[in-house]
């Protein structure tokens, strides 16, 4: 959420930032509501002061036996009390309108984020690993002989409908091994603290990480009013909601492996084949909570943590910085990691690592106490996939496929697969 004080101080700069996102000017309307809210608050405070004066004078009139003056002043106190209630209700209505308006506006992009209308304007930062030259036509993951019977969309549709999958046998084990490999790497080498968090959350948690109110249709809600998390960014980031942390405790670096749920509203017809875009999937998430001074460096660090997973697995990928209109709602800068999928002959997103600044912290009221003293300040929050487990499985299968229908598995996974380095054409680990 945006800081109203900064909008008051620099409305033109605020509108310019929103324009980079493709939005019309908003400052004038925001400041009009803010002015009305502040005027109502000031009027209520003045009325309270007048009420206090009248109350004292009424007490004095009663003490000296002036019944007529006492009744007149008592009536004035009652009238002023009603006016105060009216003004406070007016201020509360303006406050709610202002909050609703601010909650609906995306984060401001950092100055060095490239401008652009869509993904065509994203800028490649680096590329690692060369796509493999196949001496046969590479297949997409769901067409590989090795996964026949192990990647079951028909049974999943019978159970749950479209955009679900049942994984069996060796494929389920490889999927699990990938998640364990990612977690262990982040914990042992990257210094993240593992968290086992719920997948059901309240409205406040979704609001804090900007899934609500704008993106309610993108998530699933239960009959008791809770939400199934679209990512454990929601739970990990909200662990500091309402807290005032000591600066010495920062950065907080967390990771979790969870089920994630997305309704995929608005994605009809996109990636309908295979398991690239599912309603239920698994992800290893990373979240950092830092000071404003260190958040840019932390963003680079988190990006490197995600890249390390792909490096260890030997998967070709590129890292891009998203342009202003391709960037997520809560981000001020985002790096996407795109892995090469030979079956599609293109790079596809496998991780987004975003710096949110104090945008989420204001929603959550998450602050820290500076070591040098002074008033508490809002923390900066960051989040990123480290990685999406299902998409990593797809990349492993497609990049490791062989002409005989088998799949060569990354050596890095062998310790979690009992030493196996291959998925045979018959679907067995070897």
C-alpha positions in Angstrom: 0.0 0.0 0.0 1.2 3.5 -0.8 2.2 6.1 1.8 -0.4 8.9 1.7 2.3 11.4 3.0 4.4 10.8 -0.1 1.4 11.3 -2.3 0.7 14.6 -0.6 4.3 15.7 -0.9 4.8 14.7 -4.6 1.5 14.0 -6.4 3.0 14.4 -9.8 5.8 11.9 -9.1 3.1 9.4 -7.8 1.0 9.8 -11.0 4.2 9.4 -13.1 5.0 6.1 -11.4 1.4 4.9 -12.0 1.6 6.0 -15.6 4.6 3.6 -16.1 2.2 0.9 -15.0 -0.3 2.0 -17.7 -2.7 3.7 -15.2 -4.5 7.0 -15.3 -3.6 9.8 -12.8 -4.9 9.0 -9.3 -3.4 11.7 -7.0 -6.1 14.3 -7.4 -8.9 12.0 -6.4 -6.8 10.5 -3.6 -5.9 13.9 -2.2 -9.5 15.1 -2.4 -10.7 12.2 -0.3 -7.7 12.7 2.1 -8.5 16.4 2.4 -12.2 15.7 3.2 -11.1 13.0 5.8 -8.7 15.4 7.5 -11.3 18.2 7.5 -13.8 15.9 9.2 -11.2 14.9 11.8 -10.3 18.5 12.5 -13.9 19.5 12.8 -14.6 16.6 15.2 -11.7 17.6 17.3 -12.8 21.3 17.4 -16.3 20.1 18.3 -14.9 18.0 21.1 -13.0 21.0 22.5 -16.3 23.0 22.3 -18.1 20.2 24.1 -15.6 20.2 26.9 -15.9 23.9 27.4 -19.7 23.7 27.4 -19.6 20.8 29.9 -17.4 22.8 32.3 -19.6 25.9 32.0 -22.7 23.8 32.6 -21.1 22.4 35.7 -20.3 25.9 36.9 -23.9 27.1 36.2 -25.3 24.2 38.1 -23.0 24.9 41.1 -24.2 28.5 41.3 -27.8 27.5 41.0 -28.4 29.1 37.5 -30.9 26.5 36.3 -31.7 28.3 33.0 -28.1 28.6 32.0 -27.4 25.0 33.0 -30.2 23.7 30.8 -29.1 25.8 27.8 -25.5 24.5 28.1 -26.6 20.9 28.6 -28.6 21.2 25.4 -25.6 22.5 23.6 -23.5 19.6 24.9 -26.0 17.2 23.6 -26.1 18.9 20.2 -22.3 19.0 20.0 -22.2 15.3 20.9 -24.4 14.4 18.0 -22.3 16.6 15.7 -19.2 14.8 16.9 -20.7 11.5 16.1 -21.7 12.7 12.6 -18.2 14.1 11.9 -16.5 10.9 13.2 -18.7 8.7 11.0 -17.9 11.0 8.0 -14.2 10.7 8.7 -14.4 7.0 9.0 -16.2 6.8 5.7 -13.6 8.9 4.0 -10.9 6.8 5.7 -12.4 3.5 4.3 -12.8 5.0 0.9 -9.2 6.2 0.9 -7.9 2.8 2.1 -10.0 0.9 -0.6 -8.5 3.2 -3.3 -4.9 2.8 -2.1 -5.3 -1.0 -1.7 -6.4 -1.2 -5.4 -3.3 0.5 -6.8 -0.1 -1.5 -7.7 3.3 -0.8 -6.3 5.5 1.9 -7.9 8.3 0.5 -10.1 11.8 1.3 -9.2 13.5 3.9 -11.5 15.7 1.2 -13.2 12.9 -1.1 -14.2 12.5 -1.0 -18.0 9.3 0.5 -19.4 7.2 -1.6 -21.7 3.7 -2.8 -22.5 4.2 -6.5 -22.0 6.8 -9.4 -21.8 8.3 -8.3 -25.2 9.9 -5.4 -23.3 11.5 -7.5 -20.6 15.3 -7.3 -20.5 17.6 -10.3 -20.4 20.3 -10.0 -17.7 22.2 -13.2 -18.3 21.9 -16.6 -19.8 23.4 -19.8 -18.5 23.8 -23.2 -20.1 23.3 -23.8 -23.8 20.2 -25.6 -24.9 21.0 -29.2 -25.9 21.3 -30.1 -29.5 19.1 -33.2 -30.0 19.6 -35.6 -32.9 15.9 -36.4 -32.7 12.8 -34.3 -32.4 12.4 -33.6 -28.6 8.9 -34.2 -27.2 6.9 -32.3 -24.6 6.9 -33.8 -21.1 3.5 -35.5 -21.3 4.4 -37.3 -24.6 7.6 -39.0 -23.2 7.4 -42.8 -23.2 9.0 -42.8 -19.7 6.0 -41.0 -18.1 3.3 -43.2 -19.7 1.1 -44.3 -16.9 3.0 -42.3 -14.4 1.6 -38.8 -15.3 -2.2 -39.5 -15.3 -4.5 -36.6 -16.3 -7.5 -38.8 -16.9 -7.7 -40.1 -13.4 -7.1 -36.6 -12.0 -9.9 -35.3 -14.1 -12.2 -38.0 -12.8 -11.3 -37.0 -9.3 -11.1 -33.2 -9.5 -11.7 -32.0 -13.0 -9.3 -30.2 -15.5 -5.9 -28.9 -14.6 -5.0 -31.6 -12.1 -2.6 -34.5 -12.4 -1.9 -37.8 -10.6 1.8 -38.7 -10.4 2.7 -42.3 -9.7 5.7 -44.5 -9.0 9.1 -43.2 -10.0 7.7 -39.9 -11.3 6.2 -39.1 -7.9 9.5 -39.9 -6.3 11.4 -37.6 -8.7 8.9 -34.9 -7.9 9.4 -35.4 -4.2 13.2 -35.6 -4.6 13.3 -32.2 -6.4 11.5 -30.5 -3.5 13.8 -32.1 -0.9 16.8 -31.2 -3.0 15.7 -27.5 -3.2 14.9 -27.3 0.5 18.2 -28.8 1.6 20.2 -26.5 -0.7 18.4 -23.4 0.6 18.8 -24.5 4.2 22.4 -25.8 4.2 24.0 -23.4 1.8 21.8 -20.4 1.5 21.0 -19.9 5.2 17.2 -20.0 4.9 15.1 -21.2 7.9 12.7 -23.9 7.0 9.0 -23.3 8.0 6.1 -25.7 7.8 3.1 -23.4 7.5 -0.7 -23.7 6.9 -2.2 -23.7 3.5 -5.4 -22.2 4.8 -5.4 -18.5 5.8 -7.7 -15.7 6.8 -8.6 -12.6 4.8 -6.0 -10.5 6.6 -3.1 -12.7 5.4 -4.2 -12.5 1.8 -4.7 -8.8 2.1 -1.2 -8.4 3.6 0.5 -9.9 0.6 -1.8 -8.1 -1.9 -3.8 -11.1 -3.1 -6.9 -9.2 -1.8 -8.9 -7.4 -2.7 -7.9 -7.2 -6.3 -7.1 -10.8 -7.1 -9.8 -12.7 -5.1 -11.0 -14.5 -8.3 -7.5 -16.0 -8.7 -7.7 -18.0 -5.5 -10.0 -20.6 -4.0 -12.1 -19.9 -0.9 -13.5 -22.5 1.5 -17.0 -22.5 2.8 -15.9 -21.2 6.2 -14.3 -18.1 4.7 -10.6 -19.1 4.7 -8.4 -19.0 1.6 -6.2 -21.8 0.1 -2.8 -20.1 -0.4 -1.7 -19.4 -4.0 1.9 -19.5 -2.6 3.5 -19.7 0.8 4.7 -16.2 0.3 1.4 -15.5 2.0 2.1 -17.4 5.2 5.9 -16.7 5.4 5.6 -13.0 4.9 2.7 -12.6 7.3 4.7 -14.2 10.1 5.9 -10.7 10.8 2.5 -9.0 10.4 1.9 -6.6 13.3 5.4 -7.0 14.7 8.1 -4.5 15.5 11.4 -6.4 15.0 14.8 -5.3 16.2 17.1 -4.3 13.4 19.6 -6.9 14.7 17.1 -9.6 13.9 17.1 -8.7 10.2 17.3 -10.1 7.6 14.7 -12.8 8.3 15.2 -15.5 5.6 12.6 -18.2 5.3 11.7 -21.1 3.0 8.8 -23.5 2.8 7.6 -26.4 0.6 3.9 -26.3 0.3 0.9 -27.2 -1.8 -0.3 -24.1 -3.7 -3.7 -23.4 -5.2 -4.7 -21.1 -8.0 -8.0 -20.8 -9.8 -6.2 -19.7 -13.0 -9.0 -17.2 -13.7 -8.5 -15.5 -17.0 -6.1 -18.3 -18.3 -8.7 -20.3 -20.3 -7.0 -21.9 -23.2 -3.5 -21.3 -22.0 -1.2 -24.3 -21.5 -4.1 -26.7 -21.3 -2.0 -29.7 -22.1 0.4 -31.2 -19.6 1.1 -30.0 -16.1 2.6 -26.6 -16.8 -0.5 -24.7 -15.5 -2.4 -26.5 -12.7 -4.9 -25.6 -10.1 -2.9 -27.5 -7.4 0.9 -27.6 -7.5 3.9 -27.5 -5.2 6.5 -24.9 -4.7 9.5 -24.2 -2.6 9.2 -20.5 -1.7 11.7 -18.1 -0.3 10.9 -14.9 1.7 13.2 -12.3 3.1 12.4 -9.4 5.4 15.0 -6.7 5.5 15.8 -3.1 6.1 15.3 -0.5 3.2 19.0 0.0 2.9 19.7 -3.7 2.3 16.7 -4.8 0.2 18.3 -4.3 -3.2 21.3 -6.4 -2.3 18.9 -9.0 -0.8 17.0 -9.1 -4.1 20.2 -10.0 -6.0 21.0 -12.6 -3.3 17.6 -14.3 -3.6 17.9 -14.3 -7.4 21.2 -16.1 -7.0 19.7 -18.6 -4.6 17.0 -19.5 -7.2 19.6 -19.6 -10.0 21.7 -22.0 -8.0 19.0 -24.6 -8.1 19.0 -24.6 -11.9 22.8 -24.5 -12.0 23.0 -27.6 -9.9 20.4 -29.4 -12.0 22.3 -28.5 -15.2 19.2 -26.9 -16.8 19.7 -24.1 -19.3 18.0 -20.9 -18.3 18.0 -17.1 -18.6 17.3 -14.4 -16.1 15.3 -11.4 -17.1 14.1 -8.2 -15.4 10.4 -7.6 -16.0 9.2 -4.4 -17.5 6.7 -2.1 -15.8 3.5 -3.6 -17.2 4.6 -7.2 -17.0 5.5 -7.0 -13.4 3.3 -8.3 -10.6 1.0 -6.0 -8.6 3.0 -5.9 -5.4 6.5 -5.7 -6.9 8.7 -2.8 -7.4 11.3 -4.9 -9.3 11.1 -8.5 -10.5 13.6 -11.0 -11.9 12.2 -13.9 -13.7 14.1 -17.1 -14.2 13.1 -18.8 -17.5 14.1 -22.4 -18.1 14.6 -23.9 -21.5 11.9 -26.4 -22.5 13.1 -28.3 -25.7 9.6 -29.8 -26.2 8.2 -26.3 -26.7 11.4 -24.8 -28.1 11.3 -21.8 -25.8 12.1 -20.4 -22.4 9.3 -20.6 -19.8 9.1 -19.0 -16.4 10.1 -21.2 -13.5 10.7 -18.5 -10.8 9.8 -14.9 -10.1 11.9 -13.1 -7.5 10.3 -9.8 -6.4 11.3 -6.9 -4.3 8.2 -5.3 -2.8 9.8 -2.5 -0.7 7.5 -1.4 2.1 4.3 -2.0 0.0 3.3 -5.2 1.8 4.7 -4.0 5.1 2.3 -1.1 5.2 -0.6 -3.5 4.6 0.7 -5.8 7.4 1.9 -3.1 9.7 5.3 -4.9 9.9 8.1 -2.6 11.2 11.5 -2.7 12.8 13.2 -0.6 15.4 16.5 0.9 14.0 19.6 0.0 16.0 20.5 3.7 16.3 17.2 4.5 17.9 14.3 6.5 16.6 10.8 5.7 15.6 10.0 2.2 14.1 10.1 2.0 10.3 8.5 -0.3 7.9 10.5 -3.3 6.8 11.0 -4.3 3.2 9.8 -7.7 2.0 10.9 -9.9 -0.8 9.7 -13.2 -2.2 10.7 -15.7 -4.8 10.2 -19.3 -6.0 13.1 -21.5 -5.3 11.6 -23.2 -7.4 8.2 -24.3 -8.7 8.5 -28.1 -8.3 6.2 -29.2 -11.1 7.8 -26.9 -13.6 11.2 -28.1 -12.6 10.1 -31.7 -13.1 8.9 -30.7 -16.6 12.3 -29.2 -17.3 14.2 -32.2 -16.0 12.1 -34.6 -18.1 12.3 -32.6 -21.4 16.0 -31.6 -21.1 17.0 -35.2 -20.1 15.0 -37.1 -22.7 16.8 -39.6 -24.9 15.9 -41.1 -28.3 15.0 -44.5 -26.7 12.3 -42.9 -24.6 14.3 -42.8 -21.3 15.3 -39.7 -19.4 18.7 -38.9 -18.1 18.3 -37.4 -14.6 20.5 -34.7 -13.0 23.4 -36.2 -11.0 22.5 -33.7 -8.2 19.3 -35.6 -7.5 21.0 -39.0 -7.1 21.3 -38.8 -3.2 17.5 -38.4 -3.0 16.8 -41.1 -5.5 18.8 -43.9 -4.0 21.6 -43.3 -6.4 19.4 -43.5 -9.5 20.4 -41.4 -12.5 18.0 -42.5 -15.1 14.2 -42.9 -15.7 13.9 -45.8 -18.1 11.5 -45.9 -21.0 9.4 -48.3 -19.0 9.1 -45.8 -16.1 11.6 -47.3 -13.6 14.5 -45.7 -11.8 17.9 -47.0 -12.7 
